[in-house]
Amino acid sequence: QVQLVESGGGLVQAGGSLRLSCAASGRTFSTDAMGWFRQAPGKEREFVAVVGWSGGSTYYADSAKGRFTISRDNAKNTVYLQMNSLKPEDTAAYYCASSRALGSTWQKDYYFWGQGTQVTVSS
């Protein structure tokens, strides 16, 4: 069974850090771009960051620039999102997804999604 499984979410105080992981199983995603999206209650899901298949290229939403770092380890079939200086407005369910489009920020370009991990930032 092909799966993307996110982990690492939780409750953290404002200013704190979390590292999210997205582990793939059932097949390799090493030739896909991998992205992180998030969805806050009552809001649409939005793009956070994407990393190219080799890990050499990354792109971030303005809200994530300077605070979040996306990376991947293809040997472990895992993608990471290091989140620092967290703010209450970062509270959301975070999803990883795979895409064959290079560096896309559009959800429609992502064909496989995980179930999400909840991040809650308290003020």
NUKOLLUM-28916 format. One record per residue: residue number from 1; residue in three letters; z negated, x, y negated of N, C-alpha, C, O in turn. Coordinates in Angstrom, 3 decimals. Layout:
! NUKOLLUM-28916
[NUM; 'Ala'; [Z; X; Y]; [Z; X; Y]; [Z; X; Y]; [Z; X; Y]];
...
! end
This chain:
! NUKOLLUM-28916
[1; 'Gln'; [0.000; 0.841; 1.184]; [0.000; 0.000; 0.000]; [0.000; 0.880; -1.238]; [-0.830; 1.779; -1.373]];
[2; 'Val'; [0.926; 0.619; -2.131]; [1.024; 1.390; -3.356]; [0.015; 0.862; -4.361]; [-0.049; -0.339; -4.623]];
[3; 'Gln'; [-0.775; 1.778; -4.922]; [-1.800; 1.365; -5.877]; [-1.964; 2.381; -6.983]; [-1.768; 3.580; -6.785]];
[4; 'Leu'; [-2.326; 1.883; -8.149]; [-2.862; 2.688; -9.231]; [-4.267; 2.158; -9.460]; [-4.457; 0.974; -9.736]];
[5; 'Val'; [-5.252; 3.045; -9.344]; [-6.639; 2.620; -9.455]; [-7.309; 3.378; -10.591]; [-7.443; 4.601; -10.544]];
[6; 'Glu'; [-7.726; 2.640; -11.608]; [-8.420; 3.239; -12.743]; [-9.919; 3.307; -12.477]; [-10.485; 2.465; -11.780]];
[7; 'Ser'; [-10.543; 4.325; -13.047]; [-11.992; 4.463; -12.956]; [-12.477; 5.231; -14.172]; [-11.687; 5.786; -14.935]];
[8; 'Gly'; [-13.799; 5.251; -14.336]; [-14.394; 6.033; -15.413]; [-14.829; 5.221; -16.612]; [-15.423; 5.759; -17.546]];
[9; 'Gly'; [-14.541; 3.929; -16.596]; [-14.977; 3.094; -17.701]; [-16.480; 2.883; -17.669]; [-17.161; 3.274; -16.721]];
[10; 'Gly'; [-16.981; 2.257; -18.721]; [-18.415; 1.994; -18.782]; [-18.860; 1.668; -20.181]; [-18.050; 1.405; -21.070]];
[11; 'Leu'; [-20.170; 1.691; -20.361]; [-20.775; 1.410; -21.660]; [-21.189; 2.726; -22.314]; [-21.866; 3.548; -21.697]];
[12; 'Val'; [-20.784; 2.917; -23.550]; [-21.100; 4.154; -24.261]; [-21.393; 3.810; -25.718]; [-20.863; 2.833; -26.248]];
[13; 'Gln'; [-22.227; 4.601; -26.355]; [-22.515; 4.394; -27.770]; [-21.387; 4.939; -28.632]; [-20.651; 5.837; -28.223]];
[14; 'Ala'; [-21.265; 4.390; -29.813]; [-20.268; 4.882; -30.753]; [-20.462; 6.383; -30.974]; [-21.587; 6.862; -31.120]];
[15; 'Gly'; [-19.359; 7.104; -30.994]; [-19.406; 8.552; -31.117]; [-19.404; 9.284; -29.798]; [-19.232; 10.503; -29.756]];
[16; 'Gly'; [-19.595; 8.551; -28.726]; [-19.639; 9.161; -27.405]; [-18.261; 9.369; -26.805]; [-17.240; 9.137; -27.452]];
[17; 'Ser'; [-18.251; 9.808; -25.559]; [-17.008; 10.144; -24.868]; [-16.976; 9.525; -23.477]; [-18.011; 9.282; -22.857]];
[18; 'Leu'; [-15.784; 9.282; -23.017]; [-15.535; 8.849; -21.648]; [-14.241; 9.490; -21.172]; [-13.342; 9.772; -21.964]];
[19; 'Arg'; [-14.162; 9.713; -19.882]; [-12.928; 10.211; -19.284]; [-12.474; 9.214; -18.235]; [-13.134; 9.018; -17.215]];
[20; 'Leu'; [-11.345; 8.590; -18.497]; [-10.771; 7.649; -17.550]; [-9.844; 8.386; -16.590]; [-9.178; 9.349; -16.970]];
[21; 'Ser'; [-9.810; 7.929; -15.366]; [-8.903; 8.469; -14.357]; [-8.047; 7.346; -13.798]; [-8.474; 6.194; -13.727]];
[22; 'Cys'; [-6.847; 7.697; -13.408]; [-5.934; 6.750; -12.768]; [-5.369; 7.460; -11.544]; [-4.543; 8.365; -11.661]];
[23; 'Ala'; [-5.819; 7.044; -10.390]; [-5.409; 7.673; -9.139]; [-4.345; 6.831; -8.463]; [-4.507; 5.623; -8.284]];
[24; 'Ala'; [-3.262; 7.480; -8.093]; [-2.180; 6.798; -7.401]; [-2.297; 7.031; -5.902]; [-2.670; 8.114; -5.450]];
[25; 'Ser'; [-1.977; 6.009; -5.156]; [-1.962; 6.142; -3.702]; [-0.784; 5.351; -3.147]; [-0.279; 4.428; -3.786]];
[26; 'Gly'; [-0.365; 5.723; -1.967]; [0.732; 5.022; -1.320]; [2.099; 5.611; -1.602]; [3.033; 5.424; -0.821]];
[27; 'Arg'; [2.224; 6.320; -2.710]; [3.463; 7.010; -3.059]; [3.155; 7.939; -4.219]; [2.106; 7.826; -4.852]];
[28; 'Thr'; [4.045; 8.833; -4.489]; [3.852; 9.730; -5.617]; [4.496; 9.167; -6.876]; [5.561; 8.551; -6.826]];
[29; 'Phe'; [3.837; 9.388; -7.994]; [4.377; 9.001; -9.287]; [4.709; 10.244; -10.102]; [4.814; 10.177; -11.327]];
[30; 'Ser'; [4.873; 11.371; -9.428]; [5.013; 12.640; -10.123]; [6.297; 12.755; -10.928]; [6.397; 13.621; -11.797]];
[31; 'Thr'; [7.276; 11.906; -10.664]; [8.512; 11.947; -11.445]; [8.560; 10.858; -12.510]; [9.556; 10.725; -13.220]];
[32; 'Asp'; [7.481; 10.076; -12.623]; [7.405; 9.012; -13.622]; [6.594; 9.464; -14.824]; [5.696; 10.298; -14.705]];
[33; 'Ala'; [6.920; 8.904; -15.983]; [5.997; 8.988; -17.104]; [4.837; 8.041; -16.802]; [5.017; 6.995; -16.178]];
[34; 'Met'; [3.657; 8.422; -17.251]; [2.476; 7.593; -17.017]; [1.838; 7.249; -18.355]; [1.663; 8.114; -19.213]];
[35; 'Gly'; [1.498; 5.991; -18.520]; [0.925; 5.562; -19.784]; [-0.412; 4.873; -19.609]; [-0.755; 4.389; -18.530]];
[36; 'Trp'; [-1.159; 4.844; -20.705]; [-2.387; 4.072; -20.790]; [-2.194; 2.981; -21.844]; [-1.674; 3.227; -22.932]];
[37; 'Phe'; [-2.620; 1.791; -21.495]; [-2.632; 0.660; -22.414]; [-4.040; 0.086; -22.437]; [-4.862; 0.408; -21.578]];
[38; 'Arg'; [-4.318; -0.763; -23.418]; [-5.623; -1.415; -23.457]; [-5.477; -2.833; -23.994]; [-4.551; -3.152; -24.740]];
[39; 'Gln'; [-6.422; -3.665; -23.589]; [-6.425; -5.043; -24.045]; [-7.846; -5.459; -24.371]; [-8.717; -5.504; -23.502]];
[40; 'Ala'; [-8.058; -5.758; -25.630]; [-9.356; -6.243; -26.092]; [-9.401; -7.759; -25.951]; [-8.353; -8.403; -25.922]];
[41; 'Pro'; [-10.582; -8.334; -25.865]; [-10.700; -9.788; -25.724]; [-9.991; -10.515; -26.865]; [-10.205; -10.209; -28.038]];
[42; 'Gly'; [-9.147; -11.479; -26.508]; [-8.449; -12.267; -27.501]; [-7.279; -11.582; -28.154]; [-6.670; -12.132; -29.072]];
[43; 'Lys'; [-6.951; -10.379; -27.693]; [-5.837; -9.635; -28.283]; [-4.794; -9.314; -27.233]; [-5.058; -9.374; -26.032]];
[44; 'Glu'; [-3.602; -8.972; -27.705]; [-2.542; -8.577; -26.796]; [-2.780; -7.148; -26.306]; [-3.437; -6.337; -26.960]];
[45; 'Arg'; [-2.223; -6.880; -25.142]; [-2.320; -5.515; -24.625]; [-1.493; -4.590; -25.506]; [-0.397; -4.945; -25.940]];
[46; 'Glu'; [-2.030; -3.397; -25.767]; [-1.363; -2.460; -26.664]; [-1.286; -1.071; -26.048]; [-2.105; -0.681; -25.216]];
[47; 'Phe'; [-0.279; -0.347; -26.487]; [-0.054; 1.021; -26.033]; [-1.130; 1.943; -26.582]; [-1.566; 1.799; -27.724]];
[48; 'Val'; [-1.557; 2.905; -25.744]; [-2.523; 3.908; -26.171]; [-1.915; 5.317; -26.133]; [-1.941; 6.034; -27.132]];
[49; 'Ala'; [-1.376; 5.700; -24.990]; [-0.847; 7.057; -24.842]; [0.083; 7.120; -23.635]; [0.000; 6.297; -22.724]];
[50; 'Val'; [0.968; 8.112; -23.649]; [1.876; 8.331; -22.520]; [2.050; 9.825; -22.315]; [2.024; 10.609; -23.263]];
[51; 'Val'; [2.226; 10.199; -21.062]; [2.481; 11.606; -20.718]; [3.723; 11.670; -19.849]; [3.911; 10.843; -18.957]];
[52; 'Gly'; [4.574; 12.658; -20.113]; [5.778; 12.837; -19.342]; [5.485; 13.298; -17.927]; [4.346; 13.621; -17.593]];
[53; 'Trp'; [6.524; 13.328; -17.096]; [6.315; 13.599; -15.682]; [5.704; 14.966; -15.431]; [4.946; 15.128; -14.475]];
[54; 'Ser'; [6.011; 15.955; -16.260]; [5.489; 17.295; -16.039]; [4.165; 17.528; -16.743]; [3.498; 18.534; -16.502]];
[55; 'Gly'; [3.784; 16.605; -17.608]; [2.573; 16.795; -18.393]; [2.800; 17.537; -19.688]; [1.877; 17.699; -20.487]];
[56; 'Gly'; [4.028; 17.992; -19.904]; [4.299; 18.804; -21.083]; [4.536; 18.024; -22.346]; [4.468; 18.592; -23.437]];
[57; 'Ser'; [4.812; 16.747; -22.240]; [5.058; 15.944; -23.433]; [4.107; 14.762; -23.447]; [3.884; 14.108; -22.428]];
[58; 'Thr'; [3.558; 14.503; -24.613]; [2.627; 13.395; -24.772]; [2.928; 12.667; -26.080]; [3.524; 13.224; -27.002]];
[59; 'Tyr'; [2.503; 11.418; -26.131]; [2.661; 10.634; -27.353]; [1.506; 9.648; -27.420]; [1.089; 9.082; -26.410]];
[60; 'Tyr'; [0.993; 9.453; -28.648]; [-0.194; 8.631; -28.822]; [0.024; 7.546; -29.869]; [0.794; 7.709; -30.816]];
[61; 'Ala'; [-0.670; 6.447; -29.670]; [-0.761; 5.457; -30.738]; [-1.569; 6.065; -31.877]; [-2.390; 6.956; -31.662]];
[62; 'Asp'; [-1.332; 5.581; -33.076]; [-2.066; 6.118; -34.224]; [-3.577; 6.002; -34.028]; [-4.338; 6.867; -34.461]];
[63; 'Ser'; [-3.997; 4.927; -33.373]; [-5.429; 4.697; -33.170]; [-6.056; 5.733; -32.241]; [-7.273; 5.918; -32.242]];
[64; 'Ala'; [-5.226; 6.403; -31.451]; [-5.719; 7.368; -30.468]; [-5.545; 8.819; -30.910]; [-6.212; 9.708; -30.381]];
[65; 'Lys'; [-4.692; 9.060; -31.836]; [-4.397; 10.435; -32.248]; [-5.642; 11.148; -32.750]; [-6.403; 10.614; -33.557]];
[66; 'Gly'; [-5.831; 12.362; -32.255]; [-6.961; 13.173; -32.686]; [-8.252; 12.887; -31.960]; [-9.204; 13.659; -32.075]];
[67; 'Arg'; [-8.313; 11.792; -31.209]; [-9.535; 11.437; -30.486]; [-9.324; 11.382; -28.978]; [-10.221; 11.739; -28.213]];
[68; 'Phe'; [-8.157; 10.943; -28.548]; [-7.853; 10.795; -27.130]; [-6.877; 11.880; -26.679]; [-6.033; 12.338; -27.449]];
[69; 'Thr'; [-7.014; 12.281; -25.412]; [-6.082; 13.236; -24.822]; [-5.665; 12.733; -23.451]; [-6.501; 12.476; -22.585]];
[70; 'Ile'; [-4.361; 12.599; -23.270]; [-3.834; 12.190; -21.973]; [-3.353; 13.432; -21.231]; [-2.786; 14.345; -21.832]];
[71; 'Ser'; [-3.583; 13.457; -19.928]; [-3.132; 14.586; -19.115]; [-2.895; 14.079; -17.696]; [-3.239; 12.947; -17.357]];
[72; 'Arg'; [-2.308; 14.934; -16.886]; [-2.056; 14.541; -15.506]; [-2.139; 15.749; -14.593]; [-1.929; 16.888; -15.012]];
[73; 'Asp'; [-2.447; 15.475; -13.347]; [-2.482; 16.486; -12.300]; [-1.640; 15.930; -11.161]; [-2.116; 15.122; -10.363]];
[74; 'Asn'; [-0.399; 16.362; -11.091]; [0.503; 15.797; -10.079]; [0.098; 16.175; -8.662]; [0.406; 15.452; -7.715]];
[75; 'Ala'; [-0.583; 17.289; -8.511]; [-1.051; 17.675; -7.179]; [-2.088; 16.678; -6.671]; [-2.212; 16.460; -5.466]];
[76; 'Lys'; [-2.828; 16.077; -7.593]; [-3.826; 15.079; -7.231]; [-3.321; 13.652; -7.443]; [-4.033; 12.686; -7.171]];
[77; 'Asn'; [-2.083; 13.530; -7.932]; [-1.513; 12.204; -8.189]; [-2.420; 11.386; -9.108]; [-2.642; 10.195; -8.885]];
[78; 'Thr'; [-2.933; 12.042; -10.134]; [-3.920; 11.427; -11.014]; [-3.586; 11.693; -12.471]; [-3.138; 12.778; -12.841]];
[79; 'Val'; [-3.814; 10.677; -13.282]; [-3.639; 10.770; -14.728]; [-5.000; 10.530; -15.383]; [-5.807; 9.739; -14.894]];
[80; 'Tyr'; [-5.238; 11.218; -16.482]; [-6.528; 11.138; -17.157]; [-6.352; 10.700; -18.606]; [-5.304; 10.898; -19.220]];
[81; 'Leu'; [-7.402; 10.108; -19.122]; [-7.471; 9.826; -20.554]; [-8.862; 10.220; -21.024]; [-9.845; 9.529; -20.758]];
[82; 'Gln'; [-8.924; 11.341; -21.724]; [-10.187; 11.794; -22.311]; [-10.329; 11.117; -23.662]; [-9.464; 11.249; -24.528]];
[83; 'Met'; [-11.408; 10.402; -23.834]; [-11.640; 9.659; -25.076]; [-12.899; 10.174; -25.747]; [-13.993; 10.079; -25.190]];
[84; 'Asn'; [-12.745; 10.710; -26.924]; [-13.859; 11.234; -27.707]; [-14.041; 10.425; -28.986]; [-13.161; 9.666; -29.390]];
[85; 'Ser'; [-15.188; 10.600; -29.605]; [-15.486; 9.913; -30.875]; [-15.175; 8.424; -30.772]; [-14.500; 7.858; -31.632]];
[86; 'Leu'; [-15.665; 7.812; -29.730]; [-15.353; 6.409; -29.487]; [-15.945; 5.507; -30.552]; [-17.018; 5.765; -31.097]];
[87; 'Lys'; [-15.210; 4.440; -30.829]; [-15.595; 3.463; -31.833]; [-15.724; 2.091; -31.185]; [-15.116; 1.850; -30.141]];
[88; 'Pro'; [-16.496; 1.190; -31.775]; [-16.597; -0.161; -31.212]; [-15.237; -0.830; -31.036]; [-15.049; -1.617; -30.108]];
[89; 'Glu'; [-14.299; -0.528; -31.908]; [-12.968; -1.132; -31.802]; [-12.152; -0.593; -30.643]; [-11.059; -1.091; -30.374]];
[90; 'Asp'; [-12.670; 0.428; -29.946]; [-12.018; 0.916; -28.728]; [-12.411; 0.082; -27.515]; [-11.873; 0.280; -26.425]];
[91; 'Thr'; [-13.334; -0.837; -27.695]; [-13.759; -1.698; -26.589]; [-12.578; -2.517; -26.073]; [-11.937; -3.251; -26.824]];
[92; 'Ala'; [-12.308; -2.376; -24.786]; [-11.152; -3.041; -24.186]; [-11.122; -2.735; -22.697]; [-11.844; -1.867; -22.206]];
[93; 'Ala'; [-10.271; -3.466; -21.994]; [-9.913; -3.087; -20.634]; [-8.747; -2.118; -20.742]; [-7.769; -2.388; -21.439]];
[94; 'Tyr'; [-8.853; -0.989; -20.052]; [-7.838; 0.057; -20.114]; [-7.048; 0.077; -18.810]; [-7.612; 0.070; -17.715]];
[95; 'Tyr'; [-5.727; 0.101; -18.961]; [-4.823; 0.051; -17.826]; [-3.909; 1.270; -17.811]; [-3.448; 1.720; -18.860]];
[96; 'Cys'; [-3.651; 1.799; -16.629]; [-2.610; 2.808; -16.523]; [-1.388; 2.160; -15.878]; [-1.488; 1.168; -15.157]];
[97; 'Ala'; [-0.241; 2.752; -16.161]; [1.008; 2.199; -15.664]; [2.049; 3.302; -15.588]; [1.928; 4.335; -16.246]];
[98; 'Ser'; [3.072; 3.069; -14.778]; [4.118; 4.063; -14.586]; [5.444; 3.559; -15.126]; [5.729; 2.361; -15.120]];
[99; 'Ser'; [6.240; 4.499; -15.588]; [7.513; 4.152; -16.196]; [8.565; 5.200; -15.870]; [8.258; 6.385; -15.737]];
[100; 'Arg'; [9.793; 4.757; -15.745]; [10.898; 5.689; -15.565]; [11.598; 5.971; -16.891]; [12.536; 6.766; -16.956]];
[101; 'Ala'; [11.127; 5.308; -17.948]; [11.637; 5.585; -19.293]; [10.827; 6.717; -19.875]; [9.609; 6.763; -19.701]];
[102; 'Leu'; [11.477; 7.623; -20.559]; [10.809; 8.791; -21.096]; [10.011; 8.428; -22.339]; [10.575; 8.081; -23.376]];
[103; 'Gly'; [8.682; 8.515; -22.219]; [7.836; 8.368; -23.392]; [7.832; 7.015; -24.040]; [7.648; 6.919; -25.254]];
[104; 'Ser'; [8.032; 5.955; -23.268]; [8.109; 4.622; -23.867]; [6.729; 4.108; -24.260]; [5.732; 4.385; -23.594]];
[105; 'Thr'; [6.695; 3.358; -25.348]; [5.480; 2.671; -25.778]; [5.562; 1.174; -25.486]; [4.640; 0.427; -25.813]];
[106; 'Trp'; [6.658; 0.735; -24.875]; [6.895; -0.678; -24.622]; [6.442; -1.071; -23.221]; [6.834; -0.435; -22.242]];
[107; 'Gln'; [5.638; -2.090; -23.118]; [5.137; -2.536; -21.826]; [6.268; -2.892; -20.876]; [6.141; -2.697; -19.667]];
[108; 'Lys'; [7.359; -3.403; -21.394]; [8.454; -3.845; -20.535]; [9.083; -2.686; -19.770]; [9.768; -2.897; -18.770]];
[109; 'Asp'; [8.851; -1.464; -20.242]; [9.419; -0.294; -19.568]; [8.518; 0.226; -18.456]; [8.877; 1.185; -17.773]];
[110; 'Tyr'; [7.367; -0.384; -18.264]; [6.418; 0.048; -17.232]; [6.492; -0.923; -16.063]; [6.334; -2.131; -16.238]];
[111; 'Tyr'; [6.732; -0.389; -14.872]; [7.025; -1.251; -13.741]; [5.889; -1.389; -12.752]; [5.922; -2.263; -11.886]];
[112; 'Phe'; [4.872; -0.528; -12.870]; [3.753; -0.613; -11.923]; [2.458; -0.414; -12.688]; [2.329; 0.524; -13.475]];
[113; 'Trp'; [1.482; -1.316; -12.451]; [0.249; -1.332; -13.229]; [-0.975; -1.295; -12.338]; [-0.970; -1.815; -11.222]];
[114; 'Gly'; [-2.037; -0.661; -12.858]; [-3.325; -0.743; -12.210]; [-4.058; -2.001; -12.634]; [-3.552; -2.797; -13.425]];
[115; 'Gln'; [-5.258; -2.170; -12.097]; [-6.058; -3.374; -12.360]; [-6.944; -3.240; -13.590]; [-7.471; -4.236; -14.084]];
[116; 'Gly'; [-7.110; -2.042; -14.081]; [-7.865; -1.852; -15.309]; [-9.301; -1.425; -15.092]; [-9.893; -1.674; -14.042]];
[117; 'Thr'; [-9.851; -0.776; -16.110]; [-11.256; -0.404; -16.129]; [-11.801; -0.741; -17.519]; [-11.138; -0.499; -18.527]];
[118; 'Gln'; [-12.993; -1.292; -17.562]; [-13.559; -1.777; -18.819]; [-14.282; -0.661; -19.556]; [-15.079; 0.077; -18.978]];
[119; 'Val'; [-13.985; -0.557; -20.836]; [-14.687; 0.361; -21.724]; [-15.363; -0.470; -22.808]; [-14.720; -1.265; -23.493]];
[120; 'Thr'; [-16.659; -0.274; -22.949]; [-17.408; -0.984; -23.978]; [-18.131; 0.033; -24.840]; [-18.904; 0.849; -24.339]];
[121; 'Val'; [-17.874; -0.021; -26.146]; [-18.495; 0.912; -27.078]; [-19.438; 0.130; -27.976]; [-19.024; -0.772; -28.705]];
[122; 'Ser'; [-20.710; 0.489; -27.911]; [-21.708; -0.209; -28.719]; [-21.913; 0.512; -30.053]; [-21.777; 1.732; -30.149]];
[123; 'Ser'; [-22.239; -0.263; -31.058]; [-22.425; 0.319; -32.397]; [-23.863; 0.736; -32.627]; [-24.195; 1.244; -33.698]];
! end
